[in-house]
Amino acid sequence: MKIENTKAQMRKGILEYCILAIIAKKESYPSDIIEELKTSKMIVVEGTLYPLLTRLKNAEILSYRWEESTSGPPRKYYSLTTKGASFLSELTSTWSELHKAVSKITK
Amino acid sequence: MNKTVAVNIAGFIFNIEEEAYSILSDYLDSVRSKFSDENERDEIMRDIEARIAELFQNKINLSKEVIVLSDVQEIISIMGTPEEYTDEEEYQETSSAQSSKPKTRKKKLFRDAENGIISGVCSGLAAYMGIDVLLVRIAFVIFGFGGTGIIGYFILMLIVPEAKTASDKLKMKGEPINVENIKQVFHTSKDEFKRRSHKTKEKARIVANNGADAIRKIFKVFGRIFGFFLIAFAVVSSIVFFSLFLGESGVIHLNGAVANISFSEFINIIFPNELQGNMMTIGLALVMGIPVLGAMFVGTKLLLGIKGSIKGFSVAATCCWIIGGILCAVTGLQLALEFQDEGSVDYNIELANNTVDTLFLDVSHDQFFSDNISYGNGREFQLLTVDDENILFGYPTLEIRKSVSDTNFSVQLIKESRGSNFKQALTKAENLKYDIISTNDSLTFSPYFTTKTEDKWRAQTTSIIVWVPEGKTVHISKGMDRIMSHSDHIFQSHSDKMMDHFKTMTKESLNRISLEEERLYSIISESKSFIKSALRHP
C-alpha cells in the first residue's frame, strides 16, 4: 500500500501543472482534459478532476463559460486567466529545475 | 422484472432500477462527504451530477430506457471511487481504505422473513444484535413461559418491518451497500425463495400474517375507545386532585376524624419541619400525578392515532414515579416515628362545691365545630381546625362513672399525646389546653381543646371522667351530646332521650329513674320551655 501512496503523491503534484498546461493550449471541458491526459498515458479518473478544477476556478486561476449541448446538460469550458498564465509559467520553471535536479541525482 | 425509480440528475429525468438507485445514491453521498468546504462542495457536486447525466444520456436509446446496475457500476469506474476524490490535505490517510469498517455502519432492525421460522422476528433481532439466532430463540422460549414471551413476540411481529428489498437486508446486517453486496443478496434470495416455496412453513406464515393484519385492525378501533376513556379519566382525576390539594376549604379524613382545614394546612401541622412536609407533597404529587399524566398522554395518542413517542419519556416518567414513591415512603416512615411513644398527664379538677347532691353538666357554645357533628356516629372522633396560632381539636370525651371511694363528686382530666420519644409526648400532653368552669352546682365544659401549632398534630386526646358517688345525681344538658363518650359502659343505650335528664347513681349502676318519674320530669321541663317562649312572644 505504501508504494501506491508515494506514487499517488508524485502524480498529484504534477497533475495540477499538466491540467493547466492542457487548458493553456486551448479551452477545454473536463472530458477533453481526461482524453488528453489518457493519450499521454497520464491516467486519472474524472472524480479527481472536478474538485481540482473548481478549486482552481475559485482561486481565480481558471475561468469558464457555459456551452449548451444537444446531448445532455450544458458544459463548462475552462480557460486560463492572466493570473493563471503567470501561475503556469512559474510552475513551468519549477518543473524544469526539478527535472534537471532529479535527472542529475538519479544518474 | 424490477421496480424502477424516476430520478432527477442535473435537471434530466432518468428511469433507474431501484437497486441501482440505492447504489448511486450512496455513491453520491460518499463523494459529497469527502468535501469539507461547503462553498466548493455544492458546486463540485453539481459538476459531477452533470457529468453523470451526460454519461447516462449516452446509455439510453430506443431499445434501452432504464439505467441498470451495470450502468451505475460503469459510471463509478469512470468517475472514480469516493476515495479517489479526496482533498489534497487528506492524502496521507488513504492507506487502509478498503478493509476497515464493516460493522460500524448503522444497523436497522428488520424482520428477517427469509431466515426466520414463523415471521423472522428472532432472526432479525439476532442480525441486529450480532448474536446467534439460536440464542435469541432460546431466550424467547425461556421468557415465554406464562404468555409474556408470546405476547412480546406478537408485538414485535406487528411493529418491526420486514426486510423486503435487498438494501433493507443489507441494512439489517449492517453491511455496506454497494454493487457487490446487492448482487450477492439477490442471488441468495432467489435460491432461498425456491427452496421455501415448497415447504408448508410458507403457508403457515401467510396465515399468521393475515391473522396479524386482522388483529391490527381490531387494535386500532379498541385503541381509540380506550384512548378516549383514558383521557376522560385523566381529566376527572386532575380536577379532583387540584380541588383537593390546592383548595382552601378542604376536608381531610383521618381515622374516624374529620378536619376542617385545607391540605396545605394539614401538611403544616403534621410534619415536624417544612422540608419533610415539602418532600411528602412532592412525593404525593409525583405518585398521583404521573399516572394521570401518563393516562392523558397515552389516551391522546390512542384516540388520535398518533404514533411515536418522546424519546425516553416513559423511562423518565417511571423514574419520577418511583422517586415519588420513595419520597412518600421515607417521609411517611419518618412521620410514623414521630408518633411512636405515648405520654399522658392526669389532673384532678377542683370543684367549687363538691358536696352538692345534684351536679349540672353543660357544654359552652362552640363556634367552630357545632355544624360538623351529627349525633349517632358509632365511633369516637375528633374534629380539627386551625386558627392563627393554635390547632383546635373538637370534642373531648366525657364519661360518667360510679365513684367507689369517695362520697363527693370528683372530676378527673386526662390529657394524652403521642411523640417521637416519651419526654416529647409528655410535654405535648402537658401543653394541651382545656377549660372546665366550675360554679356552685354546675360544671361547664369547653367543647374543644387546643394546642400550639408548634406541637403539631400528634393524635392528642382529652378525656374527662366525672365520678358520681352512689345516691348522687347529675343533670346532663342537651349540649353535652357533643362530648359524651360513645362507648360508655354505664349507659346502656344512646339516644336523644338520654339528654336533658337527671340520672341518679344507684347501687348497681347509673340507671334511669322510674318511668313515671321520667315522664313527670319531661313534662315539667317541656312546660318550662313553653312558658319561657310564651313570655318572650306575647
Interface residues (C-beta under 8 A of the other chain):
Chain A: M1 K2 N5 A8 Q9 K12 P30 S31 V45 E46 G47 T48 Y50 P51 L53 T54 R55 N58 S69 S71 G72 P73 P74 R75 K76
Chain B: A10 G11 F12 V31 F35 N39 E40 E43 I44 D47 I48 A50 R51 A53 E54 Q57 N58 I78 M79 G80 T81 P82 E84 Y85 D87 E88 Y91 Q92 T94 S95 S96
